[in-house]
């Protein structure tokens, strides 16, 4: 692992050296795009067994969860809980088509509070945890505890097809570990037998080391013998944390899921933490406030600041901005 990391940084150093010294603008542009590609390397690979009885999605969500940790300054348990929920949203969105958005709300009763994530079919996901400062010590094996600090509650999924009538579906939290709760939701709410594995591994400084997961689903027409064979393989799979520690955890996940079973790769798509907030959107939100409230902000506070819950971006509205909104109400 260390050797491969060292090799990667040597290659990256040589690429950057070429970027700085090359006089060819086209070559420099290509190198720049390549470096951008490296930074946003998260992906989801969709596959199907050759006999058409099962499908599996595998994800590398490391940069997604790392970005979330940096933006929200989450501690150990809140990082893992938020990260798993982000991955769960990415999986659910990957099942949809068109301009669909999936909101997952983990509404637990314990110290982490609510966890809310939103993913779309373009590979974007955003999210936050109500209490990011929850820092629970690890177990003796180094595992970060999540379930007890999510607590009992509900696993709510809101599917928005853009028609103005979102569809809500809810199941109880069965463990608070997120992966098991997602599998239960898919089996109970969507009537699709599913196996799910999600996890976020942290380094010795509680920073995101690797994050990812998988989804395996039985498709209509699968024979009992095929189902039994896949169930046995899933039960015998190494722990998701062990698979994520592999040098190439995407390939390790696929090998563990399929074994010698032939399968086809259907697609490979980029996924990322990306918030769609904007100053204009928050300006429109301010416009819904009563005129008296806007005047108070203008006169007493000399402006207003709104911080996006999903990405912590702060938007400042000065007195001129507020005056514009007040004039529109006159």
DOTORFI-89514 format. One line per 8 residues: number of its first residue (from 1); their letters; for each residue x, y, z negated of N, C-alpha, C. Coordinates in Angstrom, 1 decimal, decimal comma, padded with zeros to 4 digits. Atoms other than C-alpha are relative to their C-alpha. Last residue first. Layout:
BEGIN
NUM> A> X:Y:Z:X:Y:Z:X:Y:Z; ...
END
This chain:
BEGIN
330> XXXXXXXX> 000,8:-001,3:000,1:-043,9:048,2:001,7:-001,1:000,1:001,1; 001,2:000,2:000,8:-042,8:044,6:001,5:-000,9:001,2:-000,1; 000,9:001,0:-000,8:-040,3:044,8:004,4:-001,3:-000,2:-000,8; 000,6:-000,7:-001,1:-038,8:047,9:002,7:-001,0:-000,9:000,8; 001,0:-000,8:000,6:-038,1:045,8:-000,4:-000,8:000,8:001,0; 001,1:000,9:000,3:-036,3:043,2:001,6:-001,1:000,8:-000,6; 000,6:000,5:-001,2:-034,1:045,8:003,2:-001,2:-000,8:-000,3; 000,8:-001,1:-000,5:-033,4:047,4:-000,1:-000,7:-000,4:001,2
322> XXXXXXXX> 001,3:000,0:000,8:-032,3:044,1:-001,5:-000,9:001,1:000,5; 000,8:001,2:-000,4:-029,7:043,7:001,3:-001,3:000,0:-000,7; 000,6:-000,3:-001,3:-028,6:047,4:000,7:-000,8:-001,2:000,5; 001,2:-000,9:000,1:-028,2:046,8:-003,0:-000,7:000,3:001,4; -000,2:-001,3:000,6:-025,8:043,9:-002,4:-001,3:000,8:000,0; 000,9:-000,9:-000,7:-026,6:040,2:-001,9:000,1:001,4:-000,7; 000,2:-001,3:000,7:-023,8:037,9:-002,8:-000,9:000,8:000,9; 000,4:-001,0:-001,0:-023,8:034,2:-001,7:-000,4:001,3:-000,8
314> XXXXXXXX> 000,7:-001,1:000,6:-021,9:031,6:-003,8:-000,3:001,1:001,1; -000,3:-001,2:-000,7:-021,1:028,2:-002,4:-000,8:001,2:-000,5; -000,6:-001,1:000,9:-021,5:025,6:-005,1:000,5:001,2:000,8; -001,5:-000,2:-000,4:-022,1:022,8:-002,5:000,7:001,0:-000,8; -000,5:001,2:-000,7:-025,6:021,3:-003,4:001,5:000,1:000,3; -000,2:001,2:000,8:-026,7:023,7:-006,0:000,7:-001,1:000,6; 000,7:001,2:-000,5:-026,1:026,7:-003,8:000,3:-001,1:-000,9; -001,0:001,1:-000,2:-025,1:029,7:-005,9:-000,8:-001,2:000,5
306> XXXXXXXX> 000,6:001,3:000,0:-027,2:032,9:-005,6:001,1:-001,0:000,3; -000,9:001,1:-000,4:-025,8:036,3:-006,5:-000,8:-001,3:-000,1; 000,3:001,3:000,5:-027,9:039,5:-006,8:001,0:-001,0:000,6; -000,2:001,1:-001,0:-027,4:043,2:-006,4:-000,4:-001,3:-000,6; -000,8:-000,5:-001,2:-026,9:046,4:-008,5:000,2:-001,1:001,0; -001,1:000,9:-000,2:-028,2:044,4:-011,6:000,9:000,4:001,2; -000,7:000,4:001,3:-030,4:047,1:-013,0:001,2:-000,9:000,2; -000,3:-001,1:000,9:-031,6:049,0:-009,9:000,8:-000,4:-001,3
298> XXXXXXXX> -000,7:-001,1:-000,7:-031,4:046,4:-007,1:000,4:001,1:-001,0; -001,3:000,5:-000,4:-032,3:043,4:-009,2:000,8:001,1:000,6; -000,7:000,2:001,3:-035,2:045,3:-010,8:001,4:-000,5:000,3; -000,4:-001,3:000,5:-036,4:046,4:-007,4:000,8:000,0:-001,3; -001,1:-000,4:-000,8:-036,4:042,8:-006,2:000,5:001,4:-000,4; -001,2:000,8:000,4:-038,4:041,7:-009,2:001,2:000,5:000,9; -000,6:-000,5:001,2:-040,9:044,5:-008,6:001,2:-000,7:-000,5; -000,7:-001,3:-000,2:-041,4:043,6:-005,0:000,7:000,5:-001,2
290> XXXXXXXX> 000,8:-001,2:000,1:-042,4:040,0:-005,9:000,9:001,3:000,2; 000,2:-000,5:001,3:-040,1:037,2:-004,7:-000,8:001,3:000,0; 001,2:000,5:000,6:-040,6:035,5:-001,4:-000,3:000,5:-001,4; 001,1:-000,8:-000,5:-038,0:037,6:000,3:-001,4:-000,5:-000,5; 000,2:-001,3:000,8:-035,4:036,2:-002,0:-001,2:000,7:000,5; 000,5:000,3:001,3:-035,9:032,8:-000,4:-000,3:001,2:-000,9; 001,4:000,3:-000,2:-035,5:034,3:003,1:-000,7:-000,5:-001,3; 000,6:-001,3:-000,2:-032,2:035,8:002,0:-001,5:-000,2:000,2
282> XXXXXXXX> 000,2:-000,6:001,3:-031,2:032,4:000,7:-000,7:001,4:000,0; 001,0:000,8:000,7:-031,7:030,9:004,1:-000,3:000,5:-001,3; 001,3:-000,3:-000,6:-029,9:033,8:005,8:-001,1:-000,8:-000,7; 000,4:-001,3:000,6:-026,9:033,5:003,5:-001,4:000,3:000,5; -000,4:-001,2:-000,7:-026,6:029,9:004,6:-000,5:001,2:-000,7; 000,5:-001,2:000,6:-027,0:026,3:003,3:000,6:001,2:000,8; 000,6:-000,8:-001,0:-026,5:023,3:005,6:-000,5:001,4:-000,6; 001,2:-000,6:000,5:-024,1:021,4:003,3:-000,5:001,0:001,1
274> XXXXXXXX> 000,2:-001,3:-000,7:-021,6:019,0:004,8:-001,4:000,6:-000,5; 000,7:-000,9:000,9:-020,1:015,9:003,1:-000,1:001,4:000,7; -000,8:-001,1:000,7:-019,1:013,7:006,0:-000,9:000,7:-001,0; 000,9:-000,5:001,1:-020,0:010,7:008,2:000,8:001,0:-000,9; -000,6:-000,8:001,1:-018,5:009,8:011,5:-001,0:000,4:-001,0; 000,4:-001,4:000,0:-020,1:007,0:013,6:000,7:000,7:-001,2; -000,9:-000,6:001,0:-018,9:003,6:014,8:-000,3:001,5:000,0; -000,4:-001,4:-000,1:-021,5:001,6:016,8:000,9:000,3:-001,2
266> XXXXXXXX> 000,9:-000,8:-000,8:-022,9:-001,8:017,6:000,4:001,4:000,2; 000,0:-001,4:000,5:-020,1:-004,0:016,5:-000,9:000,8:000,9; -000,3:-001,1:-001,0:-021,0:-007,6:017,3:000,0:001,3:-000,7; 000,9:-001,2:000,0:-020,9:-010,7:015,1:000,5:001,1:001,0; -000,2:-001,0:-001,1:-019,6:-014,2:015,0:-000,9:001,1:-000,1; 001,2:-000,3:-000,8:-019,8:-016,0:011,6:000,3:001,1:001,1; -000,2:000,5:-001,3:-016,4:-017,1:010,4:-001,2:000,2:000,9; -000,9:001,2:000,0:-016,6:-014,9:007,3:000,3:-000,5:001,4
258> XXXXXXXX> 000,2:001,0:-001,1:-019,4:-012,5:008,0:000,8:-001,3:-000,1; 001,4:000,2:-000,3:-019,7:-010,4:004,8:-000,3:-001,1:001,0; 000,7:000,6:001,2:-016,2:-010,9:003,4:-001,5:-000,2:000,3; -000,4:001,3:000,1:-014,6:-010,2:006,8:-000,7:-000,8:-001,1; 000,6:000,8:-001,1:-016,7:-007,1:007,3:000,4:-001,5:000,0; 001,4:000,2:000,2:-015,8:-005,8:003,9:-000,6:-000,8:001,1; 000,2:001,0:001,1:-012,1:-006,5:004,4:-001,5:-000,2:-000,3; -000,2:001,3:-000,6:-012,2:-004,7:007,8:-000,2:-001,1:-001,1
250> XXXXXXXX> 001,1:000,2:-001,0:-013,6:-001,6:006,2:000,0:-001,4:000,6; 001,2:000,6:000,7:-011,3:-002,0:003,2:-001,2:-000,1:000,9; 001,0:-000,4:-001,0:-008,1:-001,7:005,3:-001,4:-000,5:-000,5; -000,7:-001,0:-000,9:-005,3:-001,7:002,7:-001,0:000,5:001,0; -000,8:000,5:-001,1:-007,6:-003,5:000,3:000,6:001,1:000,8; -001,4:-000,2:000,2:-008,7:-001,7:-002,9:000,9:-000,6:001,1; -000,4:-001,3:-000,3:-012,2:-001,4:-001,6:001,5:000,3:-000,2; 000,0:-000,1:-001,5:-012,6:-005,2:-001,5:000,5:001,5:000,4
242> XXXXXXXX> -001,2:000,8:-000,5:-011,6:-005,5:-005,2:000,1:000,2:001,5; -001,2:-000,7:000,4:-014,1:-002,8:-006,2:001,3:-000,6:000,5; -000,2:-001,1:-000,9:-016,8:-004,5:-004,2:001,2:000,8:-000,3; 000,6:-001,3:000,4:-016,3:-007,6:-006,2:000,3:001,1:001,0; -000,7:-000,7:001,1:-015,3:-010,6:-004,2:-000,7:001,2:-000,4; -000,8:-001,2:-000,3:-018,0:-012,2:-002,1:000,8:000,5:-001,2; -001,4:000,3:000,2:-019,3:-015,6:-003,3:001,0:001,1:000,4; -000,3:000,4:001,4:-022,8:-014,5:-003,7:001,4:-000,2:-000,3
234> XXXXXXXX> 000,1:-001,2:000,7:-022,8:-012,8:-000,3:000,3:-000,2:-001,5; -001,2:-000,8:-000,3:-021,5:-016,0:001,3:000,0:001,3:-000,8; -001,2:000,6:000,7:-024,2:-018,1:-000,4:001,3:000,8:000,2; 000,1:-000,2:001,4:-026,9:-015,7:000,7:001,1:-000,6:-000,8; -000,5:-001,4:000,3:-025,6:-015,8:004,2:-000,1:000,3:-001,5; -001,4:-000,1:-000,3:-025,9:-019,6:004,4:000,6:001,4:-000,3; -000,7:000,6:001,2:-029,3:-019,6:002,7:001,5:000,1:000,2; 000,1:-000,8:001,2:-030,6:-017,1:005,2:000,8:-000,6:-001,1
226> XXXXXXXX> -000,9:-001,1:-000,3:-029,2:-019,1:008,2:-000,1:001,0:-001,2; -001,3:000,5:000,2:-030,9:-022,3:006,8:001,0:001,2:000,2; -000,2:000,3:001,5:-034,2:-020,5:006,3:001,5:-000,4:-000,2; 000,4:001,3:000,5:-034,2:-019,1:009,9:000,5:-000,2:-001,4; -001,1:000,7:000,6:-034,0:-015,4:010,7:-000,5:-001,3:-000,6; -000,3:001,1:-000,8:-036,9:-014,3:012,9:001,2:-000,8:-000,5; 001,1:000,9:-000,4:-037,2:-010,8:011,5:000,5:-001,1:000,9; 000,9:-000,5:-001,1:-033,9:-009,4:010,3:-001,1:-001,0:000,3
218> XXXXXXXX> 000,6:001,0:-000,8:-032,2:-010,0:006,9:-000,9:000,6:001,1; 001,4:000,2:000,0:-030,2:-007,0:005,7:-000,4:-001,2:000,9; 000,3:001,2:-000,8:-026,6:-006,5:004,6:-001,5:-000,2:-000,1; 001,4:000,4:000,1:-025,6:-003,0:003,3:-000,1:-001,2:001,0; 000,6:000,8:-001,1:-022,0:-002,1:002,5:-001,5:-000,2:-000,2; 001,1:000,9:000,3:-020,0:000,4:000,5:-000,4:-000,8:001,2; 000,7:000,7:-001,2:-017,4:003,0:000,3:-001,0:-000,9:-000,5; 001,5:000,1:000,1:-015,2:005,2:-001,9:-000,6:-000,7:001,2
210> XXXXXXXX> 000,7:000,5:-001,2:-011,4:005,4:-002,4:-001,5:-000,2:-000,4; -001,0:000,8:-000,7:-009,0:007,1:-004,8:-000,6:-000,5:001,3; 000,5:001,0:-000,9:-011,3:009,9:-006,1:001,2:-000,7:000,8; 000,4:-000,5:-001,3:-009,6:011,7:-008,9:-000,4:-001,1:000,9; 001,5:-000,1:-000,2:-009,8:010,4:-012,5:-000,4:000,7:001,3; 000,4:-001,4:000,4:-006,1:011,2:-013,1:-001,5:000,2:000,2; -000,3:-000,2:001,4:-005,1:007,5:-013,1:-000,4:001,4:-000,5; -001,4:000,3:000,3:-006,9:007,0:-009,8:000,2:000,3:-001,5
202> XXXXXXXX> -000,7:-001,2:000,4:-010,7:006,7:-009,3:001,5:-000,4:-000,3; -001,2:000,3:000,8:-012,6:004,0:-007,4:000,8:001,3:-000,3; -001,0:-001,1:-000,1:-016,1:004,8:-006,1:001,1:-000,4:-001,0; -000,9:-000,4:001,1:-018,5:002,0:-005,5:000,9:001,1:000,3; -000,5:-001,4:000,0:-021,4:000,7:-003,5:000,9:000,2:-001,1; -001,2:-000,2:000,8:-022,5:-002,9:-002,6:000,5:001,4:000,2; -000,7:-001,3:000,0:-025,9:-003,7:-001,3:001,2:000,0:-000,9; -001,1:000,1:000,9:-027,7:-007,0:-000,3:000,8:001,3:000,1
194> XXXXXXXX> -001,3:-000,8:-000,2:-031,1:-006,6:001,3:001,0:-000,3:-001,1; -001,0:000,6:000,9:-034,4:-008,5:001,8:001,4:000,6:000,3; -001,2:000,5:-000,8:-036,6:-006,0:003,7:001,0:-000,6:-001,0; 000,2:001,4:-000,3:-040,1:-005,3:002,3:001,1:-000,6:000,9; -000,1:000,2:-001,5:-039,5:-001,5:002,7:-000,2:-001,5:000,3; 000,7:-001,0:-000,7:-040,6:-000,7:-000,9:-000,1:-000,2:001,5; 001,3:-000,2:000,5:-039,7:-003,8:-002,8:-000,8:001,0:000,9; 000,7:001,2:000,0:-036,6:-005,1:-000,9:-001,5:000,2:-000,4
186> XXXXXXXX> 000,2:000,6:-001,4:-035,3:-001,8:000,1:-000,8:-001,2:000,0; 000,9:-000,9:-000,8:-035,9:-000,3:-003,4:-000,3:-000,5:001,4; 001,4:000,3:000,5:-034,4:-003,3:-005,2:-001,0:000,9:000,8; 000,4:001,3:-000,5:-031,2:-003,0:-003,0:-001,5:-000,3:-000,4; 000,2:-000,1:-001,4:-031,0:000,7:-003,8:-000,5:-001,3:000,6; 001,3:-000,7:-000,1:-031,4:000,1:-007,5:-000,3:000,2:001,5; 001,1:000,9:000,3:-028,7:-002,5:-007,4:-001,3:000,6:000,1; 000,0:001,0:-001,0:-026,3:-000,1:-005,7:-001,2:-001,0:-000,2
178> XXXXXXXX> 000,3:-000,6:-001,3:-027,3:002,8:-008,0:-000,1:-001,1:001,1; -001,3:000,2:-000,7:-025,9:001,3:-011,2:000,0:000,5:001,4; -000,7:-001,3:000,0:-028,9:002,7:-013,1:001,4:-000,1:000,6; -001,3:000,0:000,7:-029,9:-000,9:-013,8:000,6:001,3:-000,2; -000,1:001,3:000,6:-033,5:-001,5:-012,6:001,3:-000,2:-000,8; -001,5:000,4:000,1:-034,4:002,0:-011,8:000,1:-001,3:-000,8; -000,7:-000,2:001,3:-038,1:001,9:-011,0:001,5:-000,2:000,1; -000,1:001,3:000,8:-039,3:002,2:-007,4:000,7:000,3:-001,3
170> XXXXXXXX> -000,7:000,0:001,2:-040,5:005,3:-005,4:000,0:-001,4:-000,7; 000,1:001,4:000,5:-041,6:006,1:-001,9:000,9:-000,1:-001,2; -000,6:000,3:001,3:-042,4:009,6:-000,6:-000,2:-001,5:-000,3; 000,5:001,3:000,6:-043,1:010,3:003,1:000,8:-000,3:-001,3; -001,0:001,0:000,4:-042,6:013,9:004,3:-000,7:-001,2:-000,7; 000,6:001,0:001,0:-045,5:015,6:006,0:001,0:-001,0:-000,4; 000,6:-000,7:001,0:-044,2:018,7:007,8:-000,8:-000,8:-001,0; 001,4:-000,2:-000,4:-043,5:016,8:011,0:-000,7:000,9:-001,0
162> XXXXXXXX> 000,1:-001,3:-000,7:-039,7:017,0:010,6:-001,4:000,3:000,4; -000,1:000,2:-001,4:-039,4:013,2:009,9:-000,1:001,4:000,8; 000,5:-001,2:-000,7:-038,7:013,8:006,2:000,3:-000,1:001,5; -000,4:000,1:-001,4:-038,2:010,6:004,2:-000,7:001,1:000,8; 000,9:-000,9:-000,8:-038,3:011,2:000,5:000,6:000,0:001,4; -000,5:-000,3:-001,4:-036,8:008,4:-001,6:-001,0:000,8:000,7; 001,0:-000,6:-000,9:-037,3:008,2:-005,4:000,7:000,3:001,3; -000,8:-000,1:-001,2:-035,5:005,8:-007,7:-000,9:000,5:001,1
154> XXXXXXXX> 000,6:000,3:-001,3:-037,2:006,3:-011,1:001,1:000,2:001,1; 000,6:-001,0:-000,8:-036,3:006,2:-014,8:-000,4:-000,5:001,4; 001,2:000,4:-000,6:-034,2:004,4:-017,3:-000,6:001,1:000,8; 001,2:000,3:000,9:-030,7:005,5:-018,1:-001,1:-000,6:000,8; 001,2:-000,3:-000,9:-028,2:007,2:-015,8:-001,3:-000,3:-000,8; 000,1:-001,4:000,0:-025,6:007,2:-018,6:-000,9:000,6:001,1; 000,5:-000,5:001,2:-026,0:003,5:-019,4:-000,2:001,5:-000,1; 001,3:000,4:000,3:-025,7:002,6:-015,7:-000,6:000,6:-001,3
146> XXXXXXXX> 000,9:-000,8:-000,7:-022,5:004,5:-014,9:-001,4:-000,3:-000,6; 001,4:000,3:000,3:-019,5:003,2:-016,8:-001,0:001,0:000,7; 000,7:-001,1:000,5:-016,1:003,6:-015,1:-001,5:-000,4:-000,2; 001,2:-000,2:-000,7:-014,1:000,4:-014,9:-000,8:001,2:-000,6; -000,1:-001,2:-000,8:-010,6:000,6:-016,3:-001,2:000,3:000,8; -000,5:000,4:-001,3:-010,6:-003,0:-017,6:000,2:001,2:001,0; -001,3:000,5:000,2:-010,9:-001,8:-021,2:000,7:-000,4:001,3; -000,1:001,3:000,8:-013,9:000,2:-020,2:001,4:-000,4:-000,1
138> XXXXXXXX> 000,1:001,3:-000,8:-013,6:003,8:-019,0:000,0:-001,2:-001,0; -001,2:000,7:-000,1:-014,3:006,9:-021,2:-000,2:-001,4:000,8; 000,0:001,1:000,9:-017,4:008,9:-020,5:001,2:-000,8:000,2; -001,3:000,7:-000,1:-017,0:012,3:-019,1:000,0:-001,1:-001,0; 000,0:001,3:000,8:-020,3:014,0:-018,4:001,2:-000,8:000,2; -001,0:000,1:001,0:-019,4:017,4:-017,0:000,0:-001,2:-000,9; -001,3:000,5:-000,6:-021,4:017,1:-013,8:001,1:-000,2:-001,0; -000,9:-000,2:001,0:-024,8:017,3:-015,6:001,4:-000,5:000,4
130> XXXXXXXX> 000,5:-001,0:000,9:-027,5:017,7:-013,0:001,1:000,4:-001,1; 000,4:000,6:001,2:-025,6:015,8:-010,3:-000,3:001,1:-001,1; -000,5:-000,5:001,3:-025,3:017,2:-006,9:-000,5:-000,8:-001,1; 000,6:000,5:001,2:-025,7:016,3:-003,2:000,6:000,6:-001,3; -000,3:-001,0:001,1:-024,9:016,8:000,4:-000,6:-000,5:-001,2; 000,6:000,3:001,3:-024,8:014,4:003,4:000,5:001,1:-001,0; -000,3:-001,0:001,1:-024,1:014,9:007,1:-000,7:-000,5:-001,3; -001,1:000,4:000,8:-023,9:011,9:009,5:000,4:001,0:-001,1
122> XXXXXXXX> -001,2:-000,5:-000,7:-026,1:013,3:012,2:001,2:-000,3:-000,8; -000,4:001,0:-001,0:-029,1:011,2:011,0:001,2:000,4:000,8; 000,7:-000,1:-001,3:-029,4:013,3:007,9:000,6:-001,0:001,0; -000,8:000,4:-001,1:-028,5:012,9:004,2:-000,8:000,1:001,3; 000,8:-000,1:-001,3:-029,8:014,6:001,1:000,9:-000,3:001,1; -000,8:000,0:-001,2:-028,6:013,8:-002,5:-001,0:000,1:001,3; 000,8:-000,3:-001,2:-030,1:014,5:-005,9:000,9:000,1:001,2; -001,0:-000,1:-001,1:-028,8:013,1:-009,2:-000,8:000,1:001,3
114> XXXXXXXX> 000,4:000,4:-001,4:-031,0:013,9:-012,2:001,2:000,0:000,9; 001,1:-000,7:-000,5:-029,6:013,9:-015,8:-000,4:-000,5:001,4; -000,4:-000,6:-001,3:-026,2:012,5:-016,5:-001,1:000,9:000,6; -000,8:-001,2:000,1:-027,0:012,1:-020,2:000,4:000,6:001,3; -001,2:-000,1:000,9:-029,9:009,7:-020,0:000,9:001,2:000,3; 000,3:-000,7:001,2:-033,4:009,8:-018,6:001,2:000,2:-000,9; -000,3:000,7:001,2:-032,7:009,0:-015,0:-000,3:000,8:-001,2; 000,6:-000,8:001,1:-034,3:010,5:-011,9:000,1:-000,8:-001,3
106> XXXXXXXX> -000,2:001,0:001,1:-032,1:009,2:-009,1:-000,4:000,8:-001,3; 000,0:-000,6:001,4:-033,5:011,4:-006,3:000,1:-001,2:-001,0; 000,0:000,9:001,0:-032,6:010,4:-002,7:000,1:000,7:-001,4; -000,4:-000,5:001,3:-033,5:012,7:000,1:-000,2:-001,1:-001,0; 000,3:000,9:001,2:-033,4:011,3:003,6:000,4:000,7:-001,2; -000,8:-000,2:001,2:-033,6:013,6:006,7:-000,5:-000,9:-001,2; 000,5:000,3:001,3:-034,8:012,6:010,1:000,9:000,4:-001,1; -000,5:-001,1:000,9:-033,9:014,4:013,3:-000,5:-000,3:-001,4
98> XXXXXXXX> 000,5:-001,3:-000,1:-034,3:011,3:015,5:000,6:001,0:-000,9; -000,2:-000,6:-001,3:-033,7:007,9:014,2:-000,5:001,4:000,1; 001,1:-000,9:-000,7:-033,4:006,3:010,8:000,5:000,4:001,3; 001,1:000,9:-000,4:-031,4:003,3:009,3:-001,1:000,8:000,8; -000,5:000,7:-001,2:-028,2:005,4:009,1:-001,1:-001,0:000,6; 000,1:-000,9:-001,2:-030,1:007,8:006,9:000,4:-000,7:001,2; 001,4:-000,1:-000,4:-030,6:005,0:004,3:-000,2:000,9:001,2; 000,5:001,3:-000,5:-026,9:004,1:004,3:-001,5:000,1:000,4
90> XXXXXXXX> -000,6:000,2:-001,3:-025,8:007,7:004,0:-000,5:-001,3:000,6; 000,7:-000,9:-000,9:-028,2:008,3:001,1:000,5:-000,2:001,4; 001,3:000,6:-000,1:-026,8:005,2:-000,8:-000,8:000,9:001,0; -000,1:001,1:-000,9:-023,3:006,6:-000,2:-001,3:-000,7:000,3; -000,3:-000,5:-001,3:-024,2:009,9:-001,7:000,1:-001,1:001,0; 001,2:-000,5:-000,6:-025,8:008,1:-004,6:000,1:000,6:001,3; 000,9:001,1:-000,4:-022,7:006,1:-005,2:-001,3:000,4:000,6; -000,6:000,7:-001,2:-020,6:009,2:-005,2:-000,8:-001,1:000,5
82> XXXXXXXX> 000,3:-000,8:-001,2:-022,9:011,0:-007,6:000,5:-000,6:001,3; 001,5:000,0:-000,2:-022,7:008,2:-010,1:-000,4:000,8:001,2; 000,4:001,4:-000,6:-018,9:007,7:-009,6:-001,5:000,0:000,2; -000,5:000,2:-001,3:-018,2:011,4:-010,0:-000,4:-001,3:000,6; 000,8:-000,7:-000,9:-020,5:011,8:-013,0:000,5:-000,1:001,5; 001,3:000,7:-000,2:-018,8:009,0:-014,8:-000,9:000,7:001,0; 000,0:001,4:-000,4:-015,3:010,3:-014,3:-001,3:-000,6:000,3; -000,9:000,9:000,8:-015,8:014,1:-014,4:-000,2:-001,4:000,4
74> XXXXXXXX> 000,5:001,1:000,7:-017,3:016,3:-011,7:001,0:-000,8:-000,8; -000,9:000,1:001,2:-015,8:019,6:-010,6:-000,6:-001,1:-000,9; 000,8:000,0:001,2:-018,8:020,2:-008,3:000,8:-000,2:-001,3; 001,0:-001,1:000,1:-017,0:021,2:-005,2:-000,7:000,1:-001,3; -000,7:-001,3:000,0:-013,9:019,0:-005,7:-001,0:001,2:-000,1; -000,7:-000,1:001,3:-015,9:015,9:-006,7:000,7:001,4:-000,1; 001,0:-000,3:001,0:-018,2:016,4:-003,7:000,6:000,2:-001,4; 000,4:-001,4:-000,2:-015,2:016,7:-001,4:-001,1:000,4:-001,0
66> XXXXXXXX> -001,1:-000,9:000,5:-013,7:013,5:-002,8:-000,4:001,5:000,1; 000,0:000,0:001,4:-017,0:011,7:-002,3:001,0:000,9:-000,6; 001,3:-000,5:000,4:-017,2:012,5:001,3:-000,1:000,2:-001,5; -000,1:-001,4:-000,1:-013,5:012,0:001,8:-001,3:000,7:-000,4; -001,0:-000,6:001,0:-013,7:008,5:000,5:000,0:001,5:000,1; 000,5:-001,3:000,4:-017,0:007,5:002,3:001,0:000,7:-000,9; -001,1:-000,7:000,7:-015,7:004,5:004,2:-000,5:001,4:-000,3; -000,3:-001,4:000,1:-018,9:002,6:005,1:001,3:000,2:-000,7
58> XXXXXXXX> -001,1:-000,2:000,9:-020,0:-000,9:006,2:000,5:001,5:000,1; -000,7:-001,3:-000,1:-023,4:-001,6:007,7:001,1:000,0:-001,0; -000,8:-000,5:001,2:-024,6:-005,1:008,2:000,6:001,3:000,4; -000,8:-001,2:-000,4:-027,3:-006,7:010,4:000,7:000,5:-001,3; -000,4:-000,9:001,1:-028,7:-010,2:010,1:000,7:001,3:000,6; 000,8:000,3:001,3:-030,6:-012,8:012,2:000,4:001,0:-001,1; 001,0:-001,0:000,2:-029,5:-011,6:015,7:-000,8:-000,1:-001,3; 001,3:000,7:-000,1:-027,6:-014,8:016,5:-001,2:001,0:-000,2
50> XXXXXXXX> 000,2:000,3:-001,4:-024,4:-012,7:017,1:-001,4:-000,7:000,3; -000,5:001,3:-000,2:-024,7:-011,1:013,7:-000,4:-000,4:001,5; 001,1:001,0:000,0:-025,3:-007,4:013,9:000,6:-001,4:000,3; -000,3:001,3:-000,7:-022,9:-004,5:013,2:-001,3:-000,9:-000,1; 001,2:000,8:000,0:-023,0:-000,8:012,3:000,2:-001,3:000,8; 000,0:000,9:-001,1:-019,8:000,9:011,3:-001,2:-000,9:-000,1; 000,9:001,1:000,2:-020,0:004,0:009,1:000,0:-000,9:001,3; 000,8:000,6:-001,1:-017,2:006,5:009,0:-000,9:-001,1:-000,5
42> XXXXXXXX> 001,1:000,9:000,5:-015,1:008,8:006,9:-000,8:-000,5:001,2; -000,1:001,3:-000,6:-012,0:010,2:008,8:-001,1:-001,0:-000,6; 001,4:000,4:000,1:-012,6:013,9:008,4:-000,2:-001,4:000,5; 000,6:-000,5:001,3:-009,0:014,9:007,5:-001,4:-000,5:-000,1; -000,5:000,8:001,2:-007,5:012,6:010,2:-000,7:000,5:-001,3; 000,6:001,3:000,0:-009,8:014,1:012,9:000,5:-000,8:-001,2; 001,4:-000,2:000,5:-008,7:017,6:012,0:-000,7:-001,3:-000,1; -000,1:-000,2:001,4:-005,1:016,5:012,5:-001,3:000,2:-000,7
34> XXXXXXXX> -000,4:001,3:000,6:-005,9:015,1:015,9:000,1:000,1:-001,5; 001,2:000,8:000,0:-007,7:018,3:016,9:000,2:-001,3:-000,7; 000,9:-000,6:001,0:-004,6:020,3:015,9:-001,3:-000,8:-000,1; -000,5:000,3:001,3:-002,4:017,9:017,9:-000,8:000,5:-001,1; 000,4:001,4:000,2:-004,6:018,3:021,0:000,5:-000,5:-001,4; 001,5:000,1:000,3:-004,4:022,1:020,6:-000,4:-001,4:-000,2; 000,2:-000,4:001,4:-000,6:021,9:020,3:-001,5:000,0:-000,3; -000,5:001,1:000,9:-000,4:019,8:023,5:-000,2:000,4:-001,5
26> XXXXXXXX> 001,0:001,1:-000,1:-002,6:022,3:025,4:000,4:-001,1:-001,0; 001,2:-000,4:000,7:-000,5:025,3:024,2:-001,0:-001,2:000,0; 001,2:000,3:-000,9:002,8:023,8:025,3:-001,3:000,1:-000,8; 000,4:-001,2:-000,7:005,5:025,6:023,4:-001,2:-000,2:000,9; 000,4:000,1:-001,4:005,9:022,8:020,9:-000,4:001,3:000,6; -001,1:-000,3:-000,9:007,8:023,7:017,7:-000,4:-000,1:001,4; -000,6:-001,3:000,2:005,0:024,0:015,1:001,1:000,4:001,0; 001,0:-001,0:-000,1:002,8:021,2:016,4:000,7:001,4:-000,1
18> XXXXXXXX> 000,3:-000,2:-001,4:005,7:018,9:016,9:-000,9:001,2:000,3; -001,2:-000,6:-000,5:006,7:019,4:013,3:-000,1:000,2:001,5; 000,0:-001,4:000,4:003,1:018,7:012,3:001,2:000,7:000,5; 001,0:-000,6:-000,8:003,1:015,4:014,2:000,0:001,5:-000,2; -000,5:-000,1:-001,3:006,4:014,4:012,7:-001,0:000,7:000,9; -001,1:-001,0:000,0:005,2:015,1:009,2:000,5:000,2:001,4; 000,7:-001,3:000,0:001,9:013,1:009,9:001,1:001,2:000,0; 000,6:-000,3:-001,2:004,0:010,2:011,0:-000,7:001,3:000,0
10> XXXXXXXX> -001,1:-000,2:-000,9:006,2:010,3:007,9:-000,6:000,4:001,4; -000,4:-001,4:000,2:003,0:010,7:005,8:001,2:000,4:000,9; 001,1:-001,0:-000,5:001,4:007,6:007,3:000,5:001,4:-000,2; 000,0:000,0:-001,4:004,6:005,5:006,8:-001,0:001,1:000,6; -001,2:-000,7:-000,4:004,8:006,5:003,2:000,1:000,1:001,5; 000,3:-001,4:000,3:001,1:005,5:002,7:001,2:000,8:000,4; 000,8:-000,5:-001,1:001,8:002,1:004,5:-000,3:001,5:-000,3; -000,8:-000,1:-001,3:004,8:001,5:002,2:-000,9:000,6:001,1
2> XX> -000,9:-001,1:000,0:002,8:002,4:-000,9:000,8:000,2:001,3; 000,8:-001,2:000,0:000,0:000,0:000,0:000,9:001,3:000,0
END
